[in-house]
Amino acid sequence: MLPVTVPASHGDAAHPDAGRRVSPALLALDEYLFNPDASQWLVIDAGNEAVPRATIPSLHDGLELVGKGRIAALVGHLRDGAGVVDIDVPGPLGDFLAAEVADWLRRRDIWVLERPSGGAKGRWHLFFAHPDFHYAPAAARTGFAAAVSDFLTALAEDVKVPRSELDLRDAVRPLSSPHRFGAVTRPKGELREALRGLKRLLPHPPAPSPLRPRTKVKPPNAGHKSP
């Protein structure tokens, strides 16, 4: 797999990683974590709004659009068996909550990859995977998805933060896309080992599936979340 050069996004012109080359290991993780169907990709602008009339056949095509016109970042939908917890609590409390959620998942033999979201210090995306996880909207969650959701609800109540700031999602910015404000964030740990662990739990590459309902990207006035 050849490296891909990701253009600078809006607000990223002075960033030292603008126009950076993404490593094959990072791209391989994205290709294994995300639903590859063309219907599952969208691009957003710096205001967190979907950019209309953008054709995105694949991860690589979406990354090449970053920095063109209004396009600031790429958003994808995760494969069946994978999910992400969006920790939207800035500062030390956000770091604490990310560690608590990651520990809870790992104690249940769940594959976990921690990535700073790029919005502010303390905000995280915790990617996780297990064959028993099947994402559904909150009202329809069962099995392990319901268990994750219940844990996040209890944790939010315990530390007195809004439940929306510990959000279980299926749509998120790929590891290889910059944040919509231009920040470039790298996951914790060794990427090749993370990919090997992911493949042990989910031995088959993701199958293209256009059937999953699309999760709307929240507008800026709905909070400070960003993919």
Secondary structure, DSSP 8 states (H G I E B T S, - for coil): ---EE----TT-TT-TTTT-EE-HHHHHHHHHHB---GGG-EEE-TTS-B-TT----SHHHHHHHTTSTT--EEEEEB-TTEEEEEE---SHHHHHHHHHHHHHHHTTT-EEEEEE-SSSTT-EEEEEE-TT-----GGG--HHHHHHHHHHHHHHHHHT--GGGEEEESEE--TTS--TTS-----SS-HHHHHHHHHHHS-S-----S-S-------GGG-S---
